[in-house]
Amino acid sequence: MSDISGGGPDRTGPVGIAVVGAGNISTQYLRNLTRFPDLSVLAIADLEVDRAAAAAAEYGVPASGSLAEILALPEVELVVNLTIPAAHADVALAAVRAGKHVYGEKPLALDPAAARTVLSEATAAGLRVGNAPDTFLGAGLQSALRAVATGLIGTPVAATAAFQSPGPESWHPSPEFLFAQGAGPLFDMGPYYLTALISLLGPVGAVAATGHKARESRVIGSGPKAGTAFPVEVPTHVTALLEFRAGAGATTTFSFDSPLSRQSIEITGTEATLLVPDPNNFEGALRLRRPGAKEAEEIPTTGTTVGRGIGVLDMARALRTGAAHRASGELALHVLDVMTAIAASARGAVFEDLPAWTEKLEALPEGWDPLEATL
């Protein structure tokens, strides 16, 4: 392991950061974390220590090594956990038990019980937990939040949200994990949409859902494993109704089965409808449609569009000031609870039966002409 020179951490200066996980997503984080003046990225860890060393060299980070080695560094105050979802809880607990605050990629854990263990141990140790996504801190969604909070649309009544795509197997070289337990469109993309909706409308009180699977297997479309079939373990099209505690309702769709790609959120209020930018981005147009208007008007957006890592920065600044951080573990737990409830409802959805109606409707003949005399 390479060494960090100098003495102990300066608890009144930049917050010392260590990144765990040097995979694909780490490049987006490291590009930003290493240029924020209020952060000092001190170390990178990975199961493949050579990969950690390469990332450290690329971004000018002074230390690299194993998880145990970077957790032993007293200068590190906050661990950024970018491991695969199955390792999120274990790495977070290791960080907490080493006396470090932790910020993780989504989801907080694979199940709410493990997530609650992370939060309870952190609370007992006087440590903070933060979690992605932080896209809701970007200019697009923050401007939407301000618009709703200031009454621009009146009282929120309803929302619709949709993520639809044909699935990532056509472009992802190793997409199997995205169709395994704990993934699928709900757990992979749901955190972006649900976090955005919760930030705009408050906590969710109840859900009902259905789930479907278009195919039992899929085929990898690119990379060295192109042409390889793999099993689909989870629903790939999930539709859910959400009832928010403040009174609004929402319809949501999360799909890897749609040839039509769609990323949308609309918030309908008593005075207008707000068309919200893609919640997987930090920017985008914010549009307002008023009753009787022929077109939607664009609303100016203000705020940062720097990208991934601003949640870490907000948390680090909060450590110094004592303020609450926004991309919190508690928010991430609520999102995980919502997704888990949606998945459970989709597995055992209860419907009200209706009287049978069995007539099959036939199409009109192709040449049917209402102006023809036939009687």
C-alpha positions in Angstrom: 0.0 0.0 0.0 1.2 3.5 -0.9 1.5 5.9 2.1 0.0 9.2 2.9 2.6 11.6 4.2 1.9 14.1 7.0 0.2 14.1 10.3 -3.3 13.5 11.5 -6.5 14.8 9.9 -7.4 18.4 10.2 -11.0 18.3 11.5 -11.6 21.9 10.7 -10.4 21.7 7.1 -11.3 19.6 4.1 -12.9 16.2 5.0 -10.7 13.2 4.4 -12.3 10.8 1.9 -11.6 7.2 1.0 -13.3 5.5 -2.0 -14.0 1.8 -1.9 -14.7 0.2 -5.3 -12.8 1.3 -8.4 -15.3 0.0 -11.0 -17.0 1.9 -13.8 -19.1 4.3 -11.6 -15.9 5.3 -9.6 -14.7 7.4 -12.6 -17.7 9.7 -12.4 -17.2 10.2 -8.6 -13.4 10.6 -8.7 -13.6 13.1 -11.5 -15.6 15.4 -9.1 -14.5 14.4 -5.6 -10.8 15.2 -6.5 -11.7 18.7 -7.5 -13.9 19.8 -4.7 -11.9 22.1 -2.4 -13.8 20.9 0.7 -12.8 17.3 0.2 -9.4 15.6 0.3 -9.5 12.1 -1.4 -6.8 10.2 0.5 -7.2 6.6 -0.6 -8.8 4.1 -3.0 -9.6 0.5 -2.1 -10.7 -2.4 -4.3 -10.7 -6.2 -4.2 -8.3 -5.9 -7.1 -5.6 -3.8 -5.5 -3.9 -3.2 -8.9 -7.1 -1.6 -10.1 -7.2 0.6 -7.0 -3.6 1.6 -7.6 -4.3 2.5 -11.2 -7.2 4.6 -10.2 -5.2 6.3 -7.5 -2.4 7.1 -10.0 -4.9 8.5 -12.6 -6.6 10.9 -10.1 -3.6 11.8 -8.0 -4.8 10.0 -4.9 -1.9 9.3 -2.5 -2.9 5.9 -1.2 -4.4 2.7 -2.4 -4.8 -0.9 -1.1 -7.3 -3.2 0.5 -10.4 -2.2 2.5 -8.8 -3.0 5.8 -5.8 -0.9 4.9 -7.7 2.2 4.0 -10.0 1.8 7.0 -6.9 1.9 9.2 -5.9 5.3 8.1 -6.8 7.9 10.8 -6.9 10.7 8.3 -10.0 9.1 6.6 -13.2 10.4 8.0 -15.7 9.5 5.3 -15.8 6.3 3.2 -17.5 6.5 -0.2 -18.8 3.0 -0.9 -19.0 2.2 -4.6 -19.1 -1.6 -4.4 -21.7 -3.8 -6.0 -25.1 -3.8 -4.4 -24.6 -7.2 -2.7 -21.6 -5.8 -0.8 -23.1 -2.4 0.2 -24.2 -3.4 3.7 -21.0 -5.3 4.6 -18.7 -2.5 3.5 -20.8 0.1 5.2 -20.7 -1.9 8.5 -17.0 -2.3 8.2 -16.6 1.4 7.8 -18.9 2.2 10.7 -17.1 -0.3 12.9 -13.8 1.4 12.0 -15.2 4.7 13.2 -15.9 6.2 9.7 -18.9 8.0 8.3 -20.1 6.3 5.1 -21.8 7.4 1.9 -22.9 4.6 -0.5 -24.2 4.0 -3.9 -27.8 2.9 -4.3 -29.4 0.9 -2.9 -28.5 1.3 0.8 -28.6 -2.5 1.1 -30.4 -5.4 -0.6 -33.1 -5.6 2.1 -34.5 -3.2 4.7 -33.3 -5.4 7.6 -29.7 -5.0 6.6 -30.1 -1.3 5.9 -31.6 -0.8 9.4 -28.6 -2.6 10.9 -26.3 -0.2 9.2 -28.2 2.8 10.4 -28.6 1.6 13.9 -24.9 0.8 14.3 -24.0 4.2 12.8 -26.3 6.0 15.2 -25.0 4.1 18.2 -21.4 5.1 17.2 -22.4 8.8 16.5 -21.7 8.4 12.8 -23.5 9.5 9.7 -24.8 7.5 6.8 -25.5 9.0 3.4 -26.6 7.4 0.1 -27.1 7.9 -3.6 -28.8 9.0 -5.7 -27.8 12.6 -5.4 -29.3 13.6 -8.7 -32.2 15.2 -6.8 -29.7 17.8 -5.6 -29.0 18.9 -9.2 -30.4 22.1 -10.8 -33.3 20.4 -12.5 -34.9 18.6 -9.6 -34.0 21.3 -7.0 -35.7 23.9 -9.2 -38.7 21.6 -9.4 -38.7 21.2 -5.6 -38.7 25.0 -5.2 -41.5 25.4 -7.7 -43.7 22.9 -5.8 -42.8 24.4 -2.4 -43.7 27.9 -3.5 -47.1 26.9 -4.8 -46.4 27.3 -8.5 -48.7 24.4 -9.3 -51.1 24.9 -6.4 -51.7 21.8 -4.2 -50.1 18.6 -5.6 -52.8 16.1 -6.5 -51.2 13.4 -8.6 -48.0 12.4 -10.3 -46.9 10.0 -13.1 -43.5 8.6 -13.5 -42.1 6.3 -16.1 -38.8 4.7 -16.9 -39.1 2.5 -20.0 -36.4 0.9 -22.1 -35.7 -2.3 -24.1 -33.2 -3.3 -21.4 -29.5 -2.9 -20.9 -28.4 -6.3 -22.3 -27.9 -4.9 -25.8 -25.1 -2.6 -24.8 -23.9 -3.8 -21.3 -21.1 -6.4 -21.7 -22.0 -8.1 -18.4 -25.7 -7.4 -17.8 -26.6 -10.5 -15.8 -26.6 -8.8 -12.4 -29.2 -6.3 -13.7 -31.7 -9.1 -14.1 -30.9 -11.0 -10.9 -32.5 -10.8 -7.5 -32.2 -7.3 -6.0 -32.0 -5.7 -9.4 -34.3 -5.4 -12.4 -35.8 -2.0 -13.5 -37.4 -1.4 -10.1 -34.2 -1.7 -7.9 -31.8 -0.4 -10.6 -33.7 2.6 -11.8 -36.4 3.0 -9.2 -34.2 4.8 -6.7 -33.9 7.8 -9.1 -37.6 8.2 -9.7 -38.8 7.4 -6.2 -36.2 9.7 -4.6 -37.4 12.5 -6.9 -41.0 11.9 -6.1 -40.4 11.7 -2.4 -38.4 14.9 -2.5 -41.3 16.6 -4.3 -44.3 15.0 -2.5 -43.1 13.7 0.8 -43.1 10.2 2.3 -45.1 7.3 0.7 -47.8 5.7 2.9 -48.9 2.7 0.8 -48.3 1.0 -2.5 -50.0 -1.5 -4.8 -48.2 -3.1 -7.8 -48.1 -5.7 -10.5 -45.0 -7.2 -12.1 -44.4 -9.1 -15.3 -41.6 -10.8 -17.1 -41.5 -10.6 -20.9 -38.9 -13.4 -21.4 -37.3 -16.1 -19.2 -33.9 -15.5 -20.6 -32.0 -12.7 -22.5 -29.0 -12.6 -24.7 -25.9 -10.4 -24.2 -25.5 -8.1 -27.2 -22.0 -6.7 -26.9 -18.5 -7.4 -25.6 -16.7 -10.7 -25.2 -19.8 -12.6 -24.0 -22.0 -11.4 -26.9 -24.5 -14.1 -27.9 -24.5 -15.7 -24.5 -28.0 -16.3 -23.0 -28.6 -15.8 -19.3 -31.7 -16.2 -17.0 -34.0 -13.5 -16.0 -34.8 -13.8 -12.2 -37.0 -10.8 -11.6 -40.0 -8.9 -13.1 -38.8 -6.7 -16.0 -42.0 -4.6 -16.1 -43.4 -3.2 -12.9 -46.4 -0.9 -12.5 -47.1 0.6 -9.1 -49.6 2.9 -7.5 -48.2 5.1 -4.7 -50.2 6.9 -2.1 -48.3 9.7 -0.4 -49.0 10.6 3.2 -49.7 14.2 2.3 -52.6 13.1 0.0 -51.2 12.9 -3.5 -51.2 9.7 -5.6 -48.8 8.5 -8.3 -48.7 6.0 -11.0 -45.3 4.6 -11.9 -43.8 2.3 -14.5 -40.3 0.7 -14.4 -39.6 -1.4 -17.5 -36.8 -3.2 -19.3 -39.4 -4.5 -21.8 -40.3 -1.5 -23.8 -39.0 -0.8 -27.4 -40.1 2.8 -26.7 -37.6 4.6 -24.4 -39.2 7.0 -21.9 -37.9 8.9 -18.9 -40.6 11.2 -17.4 -42.1 12.6 -14.3 -45.1 14.9 -14.2 -46.5 16.5 -11.1 -50.1 17.7 -11.4 -51.4 20.3 -9.0 -54.7 22.3 -8.6 -53.2 25.2 -10.7 -50.8 23.6 -13.2 -48.8 20.5 -14.2 -45.0 20.5 -13.8 -43.0 18.4 -16.3 -39.8 17.4 -14.4 -36.4 16.6 -16.0 -35.0 13.0 -16.2 -34.2 12.2 -12.5 -31.1 10.3 -13.6 -29.6 13.6 -14.6 -28.5 16.7 -12.7 -29.9 19.1 -15.3 -32.7 19.4 -17.9 -35.6 21.5 -18.9 -38.4 22.2 -16.3 -41.7 23.0 -18.0 -45.1 24.2 -16.7 -48.5 23.6 -18.3 -51.3 25.9 -17.1 -55.0 25.3 -17.8 -56.0 26.6 -21.2 -52.4 27.1 -22.4 -51.6 25.8 -25.8 -48.0 25.0 -24.9 -46.0 24.4 -21.8 -43.7 27.3 -20.7 -40.1 26.6 -19.7 -39.2 27.5 -16.2 -35.6 28.7 -15.5 -33.5 26.3 -13.5 -30.8 27.2 -11.0 -28.3 25.2 -9.1 -25.3 22.9 -9.7 -25.0 20.5 -12.6 -21.5 19.2 -11.7 -22.7 15.6 -11.4 -22.2 12.6 -9.1 -20.5 13.3 -5.8 -22.4 16.4 -4.8 -24.3 14.3 -2.2 -20.9 13.4 -0.7 -19.9 17.0 -0.7 -23.1 18.1 1.0 -22.6 15.4 3.7 -19.0 16.4 4.2 -19.9 20.1 4.7 -22.6 19.0 7.1 -20.0 17.1 9.2 -18.2 20.4 9.7 -21.3 22.6 10.4 -23.5 20.1 12.3 -26.3 20.6 9.8 -28.4 17.8 8.4 -27.2 16.3 5.1 -29.7 15.8 2.3 -28.9 12.5 0.6 -29.3 10.7 4.0 -29.4 7.1 5.0 -32.9 7.6 6.3 -34.1 8.8 2.9 -32.4 5.9 1.2 -34.0 3.5 3.7 -37.5 4.9 2.9 -36.8 4.4 -0.8 -35.7 0.9 -0.1 -38.8 0.2 2.0 -41.0 1.5 -0.9 -39.3 -0.6 -3.5 -39.5 -3.7 -1.2 -43.2 -3.1 -0.7 -43.7 -2.7 -4.4 -41.9 -5.9 -5.1 -43.9 -7.8 -2.5 -47.2 -6.4 -3.8 -46.2 -7.4 -7.4 -45.6 -10.9 -6.2 -48.9 -11.3 -4.5 -51.1 -8.6 -5.9 -54.7 -8.8 -4.7 -57.4 -7.7 -7.2 -61.1 -7.3 -6.9 -62.9 -9.9 -9.1 -65.5 -8.7 -11.6 -68.4 -10.5 -13.2 -67.3 -12.5 -16.2 -67.5 -11.0 -19.7 -66.2 -13.3 -22.3 -67.2 -11.7 -25.7 -64.2 -11.2 -28.0 -64.2 -8.0 -30.0 -63.4 -8.4 -33.7 -61.9 -5.7 -35.9 -63.9 -4.1 -38.6 -63.3 -5.6 -42.1 -60.4 -3.7 -43.7 -62.5 -2.4 -46.5 -65.5 -1.4 -44.3 -67.0 1.8 -45.9 -69.6 3.8 -44.0 -70.7 5.5 -47.3 -71.4 2.2 -49.0 -75.1 1.2 -49.5 -75.3 -2.3 -48.0 -78.9 -2.7 -46.7 
